[in-house]
Amino acid sequence: MSAVANDDSRKLVVSNLPSDMTTPDDVALFFESDSYCPAGGDVTHVQMTAENHSAVVTFKDKSGSH
């Protein structure tokens, strides 16, 4: 999985999602979990793009930490 920061400091574009991340809830759970993603944070929205296995993740705070 790879990630690139977006212009909006609360958004993160994530590409090459694993095949088992099929729903916005799966992606949010990953970024909200301290054990999976220690640098993550509270997610307010996930917009997924199925054809290229990517998502735009919007965090509650721009710091992105728990």
Buried (B, 14 or more C-beta within 10 A) or exposed (E): EEBEEEEEEBBBBBEEBEEEBEEBEBBBBBBBEEEEBEEBBEBEBBEBEEEEBBBBBBBEEEEBEB
